[in-house]
Amino acid sequence: MNVIVRDFMTSFIVTADADTLVVDAAKLMAAEDVGSLLVTKADVLAGMITRREVIGAQLLSDKAYHSLCVKDIMTTPVVTIGPEADLGQTIALMNQTGVRHVPVIEGNDIIGLVASTDIIRVLATMKLIADGAPAIED
């Protein structure tokens, strides 16, 4: 069974401009209930932040935290993957790079995101199918 990224990626992505204040980005992440935020500059992927970077920034002084911009804490360059990569390639990429969130890029467009939780969901579904249980649809 060849499962490709396009089949299990999350199409819902949340972005913020590189000059967005971290405190505002944290509020956006909370409001949208996402664990990562793609950072853009002139509508081009420039970096990424996760809850981990936001929490690290909060450990600074209150004054420093409230003056930081997303570009100050973002991870760059961003590890990306194409929509036609398969599940094994995706798992290998995440293992090799240590990232848990990978934007899916097609041409110059960000079309989705794969998180480690998406991988777990796919593997759990495959296990259920292998065990003879019916697949659970989203």
Secondary structure, 3 states (H helix, E strand, C coil): CCCEHHHHCECCCCEEECCCEHHHHHHHHHHHCCCEEEEEECCEEEEEEEHHHHHHHHCCCHHHHHHCEHHHHCECCCCCECCCCEHHHHHHHHHHHCCCEEEEEECCEEEEEEEHHHHHHHHHHHHHHHCCCCCCCC
